[in-house]
């Protein structure tokens, strides 16, 4: 991911797809796998254009177990 996304720590599927030069379905599949693995956290919200469902992703913080 480029520095713009890492600086924000939050991004949407379309932003990732554009940054990586991949299709939206491809980005969705990759993000879903990362959510399932616990590497990303997903939060549902409404889309910016038409109010449809859209997810915002952010990197999961590791849990400390001291």
N, C-alpha and C positions, 0 to 999 in steps of 0.2 A: 504494500500500500504506500502511496506517496506521503510526503511530509504534511500535506494539507489534512489528510484523514487522520494521521497519527497525532497531529497537533490538536485536533478536535476531540479525538477519542470516541466520537460517535459518528455514524454514517448510515446512509440508506442504501438499499440494493442498487438503485440506479447510479448512485455516486461511485460505488465500487465497480460496477460494470463499465462505466465510462473510463475510470482510472486504469483498469486492467485491459480495456479493449475487448471485453467479452460480452456475450448476450445476457439479457436479464434472466432467462431461465437457468443459464449456466451459473451466474452469480448466486441466484436463489438456492440452487443445489449445493454449492460450496458453503454458503452461509449456514444452511440447515445442518450440514455435517459438523460444522464448527460449534453450533449451538448444542447439538447432541453430545459432542465430546466435552462440553463444558468450557470451551475456550472463549466463547462469546455469550453475551447476555442479550436477549431480544425483548424489546418493549413495543407493544402495539399502539398505534395512534392512527389518526386520520390522515389521508394523503393531502398534500399541499394544493393540488389542482382541482380534483373533483370530489374530494371528501371520502374516497374509498379507503379500504384498510391499507395501512402501510406500516412497516416495522422499522424501528431504529435499532441499530446494533451497536454494542460497545464491548470492548475487551473485558473479560471477566478478571477480577482481581484475585490473585491466589490467596487462599485462606491460610493464615499462619497457625501452626499447631506446635507451640512451644511446650 
